[in-house]
Amino acid sequence: TPYKVFYNKKPNVSTLCVFSSYCHVCIPKEKHTKLKEHSFDGVFCRFAHRYKAFEVWIPSCHKFITS
């Protein structure tokens, strides 16, 4: 690959995800009870720029969440 030629090492592909794939974002234990849902259904959008995290679109809340 061009990456290997330029950097002389294999690229790290372990964190790659398919754009617009469905995912679940867990809600912290402090913010939910036994009877409420424990995660949000979302759509993966991209990797966060400043964090080692993902940005996920939550359609039910109409907002992005960094997870």
mmCIF file of the N, C-alpha and C atoms, coordinates in Angstrom:
data_MODEL
# 
_entry.id   MODEL 
# 
loop_
_atom_site.group_PDB 
_atom_site.id 
_atom_site.type_symbol 
_atom_site.label_atom_id 
_atom_site.label_alt_id 
_atom_site.label_comp_id 
_atom_site.label_asym_id 
_atom_site.label_entity_id 
_atom_site.label_seq_id 
_atom_site.pdbx_PDB_ins_code 
_atom_site.Cartn_x 
_atom_site.Cartn_y 
_atom_site.Cartn_z 
_atom_site.occupancy 
_atom_site.B_iso_or_equiv 
_atom_site.pdbx_formal_charge 
_atom_site.auth_seq_id 
_atom_site.auth_comp_id 
_atom_site.auth_asym_id 
_atom_site.auth_atom_id 
_atom_site.pdbx_PDB_model_num 
ATOM 1   N N  . THR A 1 1  ? 0.841   -1.192 0.000  1.00 0.00 ? 1  THR A N  1 
ATOM 2   C CA . THR A 1 1  ? 0.000   0.000  0.000  1.00 0.00 ? 1  THR A CA 1 
ATOM 3   C C  . THR A 1 1  ? 0.880   1.248  0.000  1.00 0.00 ? 1  THR A C  1 
ATOM 4   N N  . PRO A 1 2  ? 0.357   2.386  -0.399 1.00 0.00 ? 2  PRO A N  1 
ATOM 5   C CA . PRO A 1 2  ? 1.129   3.626  -0.356 1.00 0.00 ? 2  PRO A CA 1 
ATOM 6   C C  . PRO A 1 2  ? 1.561   3.992  1.073  1.00 0.00 ? 2  PRO A C  1 
ATOM 7   N N  . TYR A 1 3  ? 0.719   3.683  2.053  1.00 0.00 ? 3  TYR A N  1 
ATOM 8   C CA . TYR A 1 3  ? 1.070   3.970  3.451  1.00 0.00 ? 3  TYR A CA 1 
ATOM 9   C C  . TYR A 1 3  ? 2.332   3.201  3.848  1.00 0.00 ? 3  TYR A C  1 
ATOM 10  N N  . LYS A 1 4  ? 2.390   1.933  3.476  1.00 0.00 ? 4  LYS A N  1 
ATOM 11  C CA . LYS A 1 4  ? 3.545   1.106  3.823  1.00 0.00 ? 4  LYS A CA 1 
ATOM 12  C C  . LYS A 1 4  ? 4.812   1.614  3.142  1.00 0.00 ? 4  LYS A C  1 
ATOM 13  N N  . VAL A 1 5  ? 4.694   2.053  1.907  1.00 0.00 ? 5  VAL A N  1 
ATOM 14  C CA . VAL A 1 5  ? 5.849   2.583  1.185  1.00 0.00 ? 5  VAL A CA 1 
ATOM 15  C C  . VAL A 1 5  ? 6.343   3.871  1.838  1.00 0.00 ? 5  VAL A C  1 
ATOM 16  N N  . PHE A 1 6  ? 5.429   4.734  2.249  1.00 0.00 ? 6  PHE A N  1 
ATOM 17  C CA . PHE A 1 6  ? 5.808   6.034  2.805  1.00 0.00 ? 6  PHE A CA 1 
ATOM 18  C C  . PHE A 1 6  ? 6.341   5.920  4.236  1.00 0.00 ? 6  PHE A C  1 
ATOM 19  N N  . TYR A 1 7  ? 5.655   5.133  5.107  1.00 0.00 ? 7  TYR A N  1 
ATOM 20  C CA . TYR A 1 7  ? 6.027   5.045  6.520  1.00 0.00 ? 7  TYR A CA 1 
ATOM 21  C C  . TYR A 1 7  ? 6.825   3.794  6.870  1.00 0.00 ? 7  TYR A C  1 
ATOM 22  N N  . ASN A 1 8  ? 6.982   2.876  5.941  1.00 0.00 ? 8  ASN A N  1 
ATOM 23  C CA . ASN A 1 8  ? 7.719   1.637  6.144  1.00 0.00 ? 8  ASN A CA 1 
ATOM 24  C C  . ASN A 1 8  ? 7.118   0.771  7.261  1.00 0.00 ? 8  ASN A C  1 
ATOM 25  N N  . LYS A 1 9  ? 5.798   0.788  7.393  1.00 0.00 ? 9  LYS A N  1 
ATOM 26  C CA . LYS A 1 9  ? 5.095   -0.090 8.334  1.00 0.00 ? 9  LYS A CA 1 
ATOM 27  C C  . LYS A 1 9  ? 3.658   -0.269 7.852  1.00 0.00 ? 9  LYS A C  1 
ATOM 28  N N  . LYS A 1 10 ? 3.021   -1.326 8.339  1.00 0.00 ? 10 LYS A N  1 
ATOM 29  C CA . LYS A 1 10 ? 1.643   -1.598 7.945  1.00 0.00 ? 10 LYS A CA 1 
ATOM 30  C C  . LYS A 1 10 ? 0.694   -0.611 8.621  1.00 0.00 ? 10 LYS A C  1 
ATOM 31  N N  . PRO A 1 11 ? -0.369  -0.205 7.944  1.00 0.00 ? 11 PRO A N  1 
ATOM 32  C CA . PRO A 1 11 ? -1.345  0.689  8.581  1.00 0.00 ? 11 PRO A CA 1 
ATOM 33  C C  . PRO A 1 11 ? -2.164  -0.061 9.631  1.00 0.00 ? 11 PRO A C  1 
ATOM 34  N N  . ASN A 1 12 ? -2.582  0.643  10.678 1.00 0.00 ? 12 ASN A N  1 
ATOM 35  C CA . ASN A 1 12 ? -3.421  0.066  11.726 1.00 0.00 ? 12 ASN A CA 1 
ATOM 36  C C  . ASN A 1 12 ? -4.880  0.171  11.288 1.00 0.00 ? 12 ASN A C  1 
ATOM 37  N N  . VAL A 1 13 ? -5.489  -0.946 10.987 1.00 0.00 ? 13 VAL A N  1 
ATOM 38  C CA . VAL A 1 13 ? -6.875  -0.959 10.524 1.00 0.00 ? 13 VAL A CA 1 
ATOM 39  C C  . VAL A 1 13 ? -7.825  -1.505 11.591 1.00 0.00 ? 13 VAL A C  1 
ATOM 40  N N  . SER A 1 14 ? -7.346  -1.675 12.821 1.00 0.00 ? 14 SER A N  1 
ATOM 41  C CA . SER A 1 14 ? -8.178  -2.265 13.878 1.00 0.00 ? 14 SER A CA 1 
ATOM 42  C C  . SER A 1 14 ? -9.307  -1.343 14.319 1.00 0.00 ? 14 SER A C  1 
ATOM 43  N N  . THR A 1 15 ? -9.189  -0.042 14.108 1.00 0.00 ? 15 THR A N  1 
ATOM 44  C CA . THR A 1 15 ? -10.223 0.889  14.559 1.00 0.00 ? 15 THR A CA 1 
ATOM 45  C C  . THR A 1 15 ? -11.162 1.337  13.446 1.00 0.00 ? 15 THR A C  1 
ATOM 46  N N  . LEU A 1 16 ? -11.011 0.789  12.260 1.00 0.00 ? 16 LEU A N  1 
ATOM 47  C CA . LEU A 1 16 ? -11.873 1.198  11.156 1.00 0.00 ? 16 LEU A CA 1 
ATOM 48  C C  . LEU A 1 16 ? -13.289 0.658  11.335 1.00 0.00 ? 16 LEU A C  1 
ATOM 49  N N  . CYS A 1 17 ? -14.260 1.484  11.021 1.00 0.00 ? 17 CYS A N  1 
ATOM 50  C CA . CYS A 1 17 ? -15.671 1.100  11.088 1.00 0.00 ? 17 CYS A CA 1 
ATOM 51  C C  . CYS A 1 17 ? -16.354 1.518  9.796  1.00 0.00 ? 17 CYS A C  1 
ATOM 52  N N  . VAL A 1 18 ? -17.445 0.857  9.495  1.00 0.00 ? 18 VAL A N  1 
ATOM 53  C CA . VAL A 1 18 ? -18.211 1.178  8.299  1.00 0.00 ? 18 VAL A CA 1 
ATOM 54  C C  . VAL A 1 18 ? -19.045 2.426  8.573  1.00 0.00 ? 18 VAL A C  1 
ATOM 55  N N  . PHE A 1 19 ? -18.919 3.431  7.708  1.00 0.00 ? 19 PHE A N  1 
ATOM 56  C CA . PHE A 1 19 ? -19.685 4.666  7.854  1.00 0.00 ? 19 PHE A CA 1 
ATOM 57  C C  . PHE A 1 19 ? -21.172 4.363  7.763  1.00 0.00 ? 19 PHE A C  1 
ATOM 58  N N  . SER A 1 20 ? -21.953 4.996  8.592  1.00 0.00 ? 20 SER A N  1 
ATOM 59  C CA . SER A 1 20 ? -23.409 4.892  8.676  1.00 0.00 ? 20 SER A CA 1 
ATOM 60  C C  . SER A 1 20 ? -23.889 3.511  9.110  1.00 0.00 ? 20 SER A C  1 
ATOM 61  N N  . SER A 1 21 ? -23.056 2.793  9.871  1.00 0.00 ? 21 SER A N  1 
ATOM 62  C CA . SER A 1 21 ? -23.503 1.508  10.406 1.00 0.00 ? 21 SER A CA 1 
ATOM 63  C C  . SER A 1 21 ? -24.239 1.747  11.728 1.00 0.00 ? 21 SER A C  1 
ATOM 64  N N  . TYR A 1 22 ? -25.183 0.883  12.034 1.00 0.00 ? 22 TYR A N  1 
ATOM 65  C CA . TYR A 1 22 ? -25.966 1.027  13.260 1.00 0.00 ? 22 TYR A CA 1 
ATOM 66  C C  . TYR A 1 22 ? -25.137 0.588  14.458 1.00 0.00 ? 22 TYR A C  1 
ATOM 67  N N  . CYS A 1 23 ? -25.319 1.285  15.576 1.00 0.00 ? 23 CYS A N  1 
ATOM 68  C CA . CYS A 1 23 ? -24.577 0.964  16.787 1.00 0.00 ? 23 CYS A CA 1 
ATOM 69  C C  . CYS A 1 23 ? -25.423 1.329  18.004 1.00 0.00 ? 23 CYS A C  1 
ATOM 70  N N  . HIS A 1 24 ? -24.925 0.982  19.175 1.00 0.00 ? 24 HIS A N  1 
ATOM 71  C CA . HIS A 1 24 ? -25.593 1.298  20.430 1.00 0.00 ? 24 HIS A CA 1 
ATOM 72  C C  . HIS A 1 24 ? -24.625 2.085  21.302 1.00 0.00 ? 24 HIS A C  1 
ATOM 73  N N  . VAL A 1 25 ? -25.105 3.160  21.915 1.00 0.00 ? 25 VAL A N  1 
ATOM 74  C CA . VAL A 1 25 ? -24.309 3.970  22.825 1.00 0.00 ? 25 VAL A CA 1 
ATOM 75  C C  . VAL A 1 25 ? -24.823 3.710  24.231 1.00 0.00 ? 25 VAL A C  1 
ATOM 76  N N  . CYS A 1 26 ? -23.962 3.193  25.095 1.00 0.00 ? 26 CYS A N  1 
ATOM 77  C CA . CYS A 1 26 ? -24.368 2.861  26.462 1.00 0.00 ? 26 CYS A CA 1 
ATOM 78  C C  . CYS A 1 26 ? -24.598 4.120  27.284 1.00 0.00 ? 26 CYS A C  1 
ATOM 79  N N  . ILE A 1 27 ? -25.628 4.076  28.125 1.00 0.00 ? 27 ILE A N  1 
ATOM 80  C CA . ILE A 1 27 ? -25.929 5.156  29.056 1.00 0.00 ? 27 ILE A CA 1 
ATOM 81  C C  . ILE A 1 27 ? -25.251 4.805  30.378 1.00 0.00 ? 27 ILE A C  1 
ATOM 82  N N  . PRO A 1 28 ? -24.515 5.739  31.018 1.00 0.00 ? 28 PRO A N  1 
ATOM 83  C CA . PRO A 1 28 ? -23.853 5.432  32.286 1.00 0.00 ? 28 PRO A CA 1 
ATOM 84  C C  . PRO A 1 28 ? -24.849 4.970  33.355 1.00 0.00 ? 28 PRO A C  1 
ATOM 85  N N  . LYS A 1 29 ? -24.390 4.112  34.266 1.00 0.00 ? 29 LYS A N  1 
ATOM 86  C CA . LYS A 1 29 ? -25.263 3.553  35.304 1.00 0.00 ? 29 LYS A CA 1 
ATOM 87  C C  . LYS A 1 29 ? -25.881 4.631  36.182 1.00 0.00 ? 29 LYS A C  1 
ATOM 88  N N  . GLU A 1 30 ? -25.192 5.742  36.354 1.00 0.00 ? 30 GLU A N  1 
ATOM 89  C CA . GLU A 1 30 ? -25.706 6.819  37.202 1.00 0.00 ? 30 GLU A CA 1 
ATOM 90  C C  . GLU A 1 30 ? -26.911 7.511  36.576 1.00 0.00 ? 30 GLU A C  1 
ATOM 91  N N  . LYS A 1 31 ? -27.072 7.394  35.261 1.00 0.00 ? 31 LYS A N  1 
ATOM 92  C CA . LYS A 1 31 ? -28.115 8.142  34.557 1.00 0.00 ? 31 LYS A CA 1 
ATOM 93  C C  . LYS A 1 31 ? -29.314 7.309  34.129 1.00 0.00 ? 31 LYS A C  1 
ATOM 94  N N  . HIS A 1 32 ? -29.356 6.031  34.488 1.00 0.00 ? 32 HIS A N  1 
ATOM 95  C CA . HIS A 1 32 ? -30.532 5.231  34.147 1.00 0.00 ? 32 HIS A CA 1 
ATOM 96  C C  . HIS A 1 32 ? -30.940 4.367  35.342 1.00 0.00 ? 32 HIS A C  1 
ATOM 97  N N  . THR A 1 33 ? -32.169 3.916  35.319 1.00 0.00 ? 33 THR A N  1 
ATOM 98  C CA . THR A 1 33 ? -32.667 3.034  36.372 1.00 0.00 ? 33 THR A CA 1 
ATOM 99  C C  . THR A 1 33 ? -32.901 1.645  35.776 1.00 0.00 ? 33 THR A C  1 
ATOM 100 N N  . LYS A 1 34 ? -33.387 0.740  36.603 1.00 0.00 ? 34 LYS A N  1 
ATOM 101 C CA . LYS A 1 34 ? -33.596 -0.633 36.145 1.00 0.00 ? 34 LYS A CA 1 
ATOM 102 C C  . LYS A 1 34 ? -34.627 -0.729 35.029 1.00 0.00 ? 34 LYS A C  1 
ATOM 103 N N  . LEU A 1 35 ? -35.630 0.126  35.072 1.00 0.00 ? 35 LEU A N  1 
ATOM 104 C CA . LEU A 1 35 ? -36.726 0.016  34.120 1.00 0.00 ? 35 LEU A CA 1 
ATOM 105 C C  . LEU A 1 35 ? -36.534 0.847  32.855 1.00 0.00 ? 35 LEU A C  1 
ATOM 106 N N  . LYS A 1 36 ? -35.571 1.749  32.855 1.00 0.00 ? 36 LYS A N  1 
ATOM 107 C CA . LYS A 1 36 ? -35.328 2.570  31.666 1.00 0.00 ? 36 LYS A CA 1 
ATOM 108 C C  . LYS A 1 36 ? -34.315 1.876  30.756 1.00 0.00 ? 36 LYS A C  1 
ATOM 109 N N  . GLU A 1 37 ? -34.256 2.335  29.503 1.00 0.00 ? 37 GLU A N  1 
ATOM 110 C CA . GLU A 1 37 ? -33.327 1.721  28.554 1.00 0.00 ? 37 GLU A CA 1 
ATOM 111 C C  . GLU A 1 37 ? -31.876 1.996  28.953 1.00 0.00 ? 37 GLU A C  1 
ATOM 112 N N  . HIS A 1 38 ? -30.998 1.073  28.616 1.00 0.00 ? 38 HIS A N  1 
ATOM 113 C CA . HIS A 1 38 ? -29.599 1.156  29.012 1.00 0.00 ? 38 HIS A CA 1 
ATOM 114 C C  . HIS A 1 38 ? -28.695 1.646  27.887 1.00 0.00 ? 38 HIS A C  1 
ATOM 115 N N  . SER A 1 39 ? -29.257 1.837  26.696 1.00 0.00 ? 39 SER A N  1 
ATOM 116 C CA . SER A 1 39 ? -28.464 2.333  25.572 1.00 0.00 ? 39 SER A CA 1 
ATOM 117 C C  . SER A 1 39 ? -29.359 3.051  24.571 1.00 0.00 ? 39 SER A C  1 
ATOM 118 N N  . PHE A 1 40 ? -28.716 3.908  23.774 1.00 0.00 ? 40 PHE A N  1 
ATOM 119 C CA . PHE A 1 40 ? -29.387 4.592  22.672 1.00 0.00 ? 40 PHE A CA 1 
ATOM 120 C C  . PHE A 1 40 ? -29.036 3.873  21.375 1.00 0.00 ? 40 PHE A C  1 
ATOM 121 N N  . ASP A 1 41 ? -29.982 3.776  20.468 1.00 0.00 ? 41 ASP A N  1 
ATOM 122 C CA . ASP A 1 41 ? -29.690 3.296  19.123 1.00 0.00 ? 41 ASP A CA 1 
ATOM 123 C C  . ASP A 1 41 ? -29.156 4.471  18.322 1.00 0.00 ? 41 ASP A C  1 
ATOM 124 N N  . GLY A 1 42 ? -28.067 4.253  17.605 1.00 0.00 ? 42 GLY A N  1 
ATOM 125 C CA . GLY A 1 42 ? -27.473 5.350  16.859 1.00 0.00 ? 42 GLY A CA 1 
ATOM 126 C C  . GLY A 1 42 ? -26.878 4.902  15.541 1.00 0.00 ? 42 GLY A C  1 
ATOM 127 N N  . VAL A 1 43 ? -26.293 5.867  14.845 1.00 0.00 ? 43 VAL A N  1 
ATOM 128 C CA . VAL A 1 43 ? -25.645 5.630  13.558 1.00 0.00 ? 43 VAL A CA 1 
ATOM 129 C C  . VAL A 1 43 ? -24.223 6.176  13.649 1.00 0.00 ? 43 VAL A C  1 
ATOM 130 N N  . PHE A 1 44 ? -23.235 5.310  13.393 1.00 0.00 ? 44 PHE A N  1 
ATOM 131 C CA . PHE A 1 44 ? -21.837 5.730  13.431 1.00 0.00 ? 44 PHE A CA 1 
ATOM 132 C C  . PHE A 1 44 ? -21.575 6.748  12.332 1.00 0.00 ? 44 PHE A C  1 
ATOM 133 N N  . CYS A 1 45 ? -20.931 7.868  12.696 1.00 0.00 ? 45 CYS A N  1 
ATOM 134 C CA . CYS A 1 45 ? -20.631 8.910  11.706 1.00 0.00 ? 45 CYS A CA 1 
ATOM 135 C C  . CYS A 1 45 ? -19.138 9.056  11.435 1.00 0.00 ? 45 CYS A C  1 
ATOM 136 N N  . ARG A 1 46 ? -18.336 9.174  12.494 1.00 0.00 ? 46 ARG A N  1 
ATOM 137 C CA . ARG A 1 46 ? -16.904 9.372  12.288 1.00 0.00 ? 46 ARG A CA 1 
ATOM 138 C C  . ARG A 1 46 ? -16.160 9.211  13.599 1.00 0.00 ? 46 ARG A C  1 
ATOM 139 N N  . PHE A 1 47 ? -14.837 9.294  13.510 1.00 0.00 ? 47 PHE A N  1 
ATOM 140 C CA . PHE A 1 47 ? -14.006 9.310  14.694 1.00 0.00 ? 47 PHE A CA 1 
ATOM 141 C C  . PHE A 1 47 ? -13.912 10.741 15.198 1.00 0.00 ? 47 PHE A C  1 
ATOM 142 N N  . ALA A 1 48 ? -13.916 10.922 16.511 1.00 0.00 ? 48 ALA A N  1 
ATOM 143 C CA . ALA A 1 48 ? -13.792 12.258 17.085 1.00 0.00 ? 48 ALA A CA 1 
ATOM 144 C C  . ALA A 1 48 ? -12.374 12.771 16.844 1.00 0.00 ? 48 ALA A C  1 
ATOM 145 N N  . HIS A 1 49 ? -12.247 14.056 16.595 1.00 0.00 ? 49 HIS A N  1 
ATOM 146 C CA . HIS A 1 49 ? -10.945 14.633 16.265 1.00 0.00 ? 49 HIS A CA 1 
ATOM 147 C C  . HIS A 1 49 ? -10.029 14.752 17.479 1.00 0.00 ? 49 HIS A C  1 
ATOM 148 N N  . ARG A 1 50 ? -10.551 15.186 18.595 1.00 0.00 ? 50 ARG A N  1 
ATOM 149 C CA . ARG A 1 50 ? -9.706  15.477 19.755 1.00 0.00 ? 50 ARG A CA 1 
ATOM 150 C C  . ARG A 1 50 ? -9.652  14.354 20.782 1.00 0.00 ? 50 ARG A C  1 
ATOM 151 N N  . TYR A 1 51 ? -10.445 13.322 20.603 1.00 0.00 ? 51 TYR A N  1 
ATOM 152 C CA . TYR A 1 51 ? -10.527 12.239 21.579 1.00 0.00 ? 51 TYR A CA 1 
ATOM 153 C C  . TYR A 1 51 ? -10.352 10.903 20.878 1.00 0.00 ? 51 TYR A C  1 
ATOM 154 N N  . LYS A 1 52 ? -10.053 9.874  21.668 1.00 0.00 ? 52 LYS A N  1 
ATOM 155 C CA . LYS A 1 52 ? -10.064 8.512  21.140 1.00 0.00 ? 52 LYS A CA 1 
ATOM 156 C C  . LYS A 1 52 ? -11.475 7.996  21.308 1.00 0.00 ? 52 LYS A C  1 
ATOM 157 N N  . ALA A 1 53 ? -12.368 8.476  20.465 1.00 0.00 ? 53 ALA A N  1 
ATOM 158 C CA . ALA A 1 53 ? -13.789 8.158  20.609 1.00 0.00 ? 53 ALA A CA 1 
ATOM 159 C C  . ALA A 1 53 ? -14.470 8.235  19.249 1.00 0.00 ? 53 ALA A C  1 
ATOM 160 N N  . PHE A 1 54 ? -15.749 7.886  19.239 1.00 0.00 ? 54 PHE A N  1 
ATOM 161 C CA . PHE A 1 54 ? -16.566 7.914  18.037 1.00 0.00 ? 54 PHE A CA 1 
ATOM 162 C C  . PHE A 1 54 ? -17.627 8.989  18.160 1.00 0.00 ? 54 PHE A C  1 
ATOM 163 N N  . GLU A 1 55 ? -18.036 9.543  17.036 1.00 0.00 ? 55 GLU A N  1 
ATOM 164 C CA . GLU A 1 55 ? -19.186 10.437 17.016 1.00 0.00 ? 55 GLU A CA 1 
ATOM 165 C C  . GLU A 1 55 ? -20.346 9.673  16.408 1.00 0.00 ? 55 GLU A C  1 
ATOM 166 N N  . VAL A 1 56 ? -21.452 9.650  17.153 1.00 0.00 ? 56 VAL A N  1 
ATOM 167 C CA . VAL A 1 56 ? -22.615 8.855  16.780 1.00 0.00 ? 56 VAL A CA 1 
ATOM 168 C C  . VAL A 1 56 ? -23.829 9.764  16.706 1.00 0.00 ? 56 VAL A C  1 
ATOM 169 N N  . TRP A 1 57 ? -24.627 9.633  15.658 1.00 0.00 ? 57 TRP A N  1 
ATOM 170 C CA . TRP A 1 57 ? -25.883 10.368 15.516 1.00 0.00 ? 57 TRP A CA 1 
ATOM 171 C C  . TRP A 1 57 ? -26.969 9.561  16.206 1.00 0.00 ? 57 TRP A C  1 
ATOM 172 N N  . ILE A 1 58 ? -27.679 10.207 17.155 1.00 0.00 ? 58 ILE A N  1 
ATOM 173 C CA . ILE A 1 58 ? -28.790 9.579  17.856 1.00 0.00 ? 58 ILE A CA 1 
ATOM 174 C C  . ILE A 1 58 ? -30.077 10.154 17.271 1.00 0.00 ? 58 ILE A C  1 
ATOM 175 N N  . PRO A 1 59 ? -30.777 9.422  16.407 1.00 0.00 ? 59 PRO A N  1 
ATOM 176 C CA . PRO A 1 59 ? -31.975 9.962  15.747 1.00 0.00 ? 59 PRO A CA 1 
ATOM 177 C C  . PRO A 1 59 ? -33.107 10.294 16.713 1.00 0.00 ? 59 PRO A C  1 
ATOM 178 N N  . SER A 1 60 ? -33.265 9.528  17.789 1.00 0.00 ? 60 SER A N  1 
ATOM 179 C CA . SER A 1 60 ? -34.369 9.785  18.715 1.00 0.00 ? 60 SER A CA 1 
ATOM 180 C C  . SER A 1 60 ? -34.192 11.095 19.470 1.00 0.00 ? 60 SER A C  1 
ATOM 181 N N  . CYS A 1 61 ? -32.930 11.527 19.673 1.00 0.00 ? 61 CYS A N  1 
ATOM 182 C CA . CYS A 1 61 ? -32.649 12.786 20.379 1.00 0.00 ? 61 CYS A CA 1 
ATOM 183 C C  . CYS A 1 61 ? -32.322 13.923 19.416 1.00 0.00 ? 61 CYS A C  1 
ATOM 184 N N  . HIS A 1 62 ? -32.104 13.617 18.154 1.00 0.00 ? 62 HIS A N  1 
ATOM 185 C CA . HIS A 1 62 ? -31.716 14.598 17.130 1.00 0.00 ? 62 HIS A CA 1 
ATOM 186 C C  . HIS A 1 62 ? -30.427 15.324 17.504 1.00 0.00 ? 62 HIS A C  1 
ATOM 187 N N  . LYS A 1 63 ? -29.402 14.545 17.929 1.00 0.00 ? 63 LYS A N  1 
ATOM 188 C CA . LYS A 1 63 ? -28.119 15.158 18.260 1.00 0.00 ? 63 LYS A CA 1 
ATOM 189 C C  . LYS A 1 63 ? -26.984 14.152 18.099 1.00 0.00 ? 63 LYS A C  1 
ATOM 190 N N  . PHE A 1 64 ? -25.749 14.684 18.071 1.00 0.00 ? 64 PHE A N  1 
ATOM 191 C CA . PHE A 1 64 ? -24.551 13.866 18.007 1.00 0.00 ? 64 PHE A CA 1 
ATOM 192 C C  . PHE A 1 64 ? -24.043 13.618 19.415 1.00 0.00 ? 64 PHE A C  1 
ATOM 193 N N  . ILE A 1 65 ? -23.491 12.435 19.647 1.00 0.00 ? 65 ILE A N  1 
ATOM 194 C CA . ILE A 1 65 ? -22.901 12.085 20.934 1.00 0.00 ? 65 ILE A CA 1 
ATOM 195 C C  . ILE A 1 65 ? -21.489 11.588 20.665 1.00 0.00 ? 65 ILE A C  1 
ATOM 196 N N  . THR A 1 66 ? -20.528 12.034 21.474 1.00 0.00 ? 66 THR A N  1 
ATOM 197 C CA . THR A 1 66 ? -19.169 11.513 21.411 1.00 0.00 ? 66 THR A CA 1 
ATOM 198 C C  . THR A 1 66 ? -19.070 10.401 22.434 1.00 0.00 ? 66 THR A C  1 
ATOM 199 N N  . SER A 1 67 ? -18.757 9.216  21.981 1.00 0.00 ? 67 SER A N  1 
ATOM 200 C CA . SER A 1 67 ? -18.743 8.049  22.857 1.00 0.00 ? 67 SER A CA 1 
ATOM 201 C C  . SER A 1 67 ? -17.390 7.370  22.817 1.00 0.00 ? 67 SER A C  1 
# 
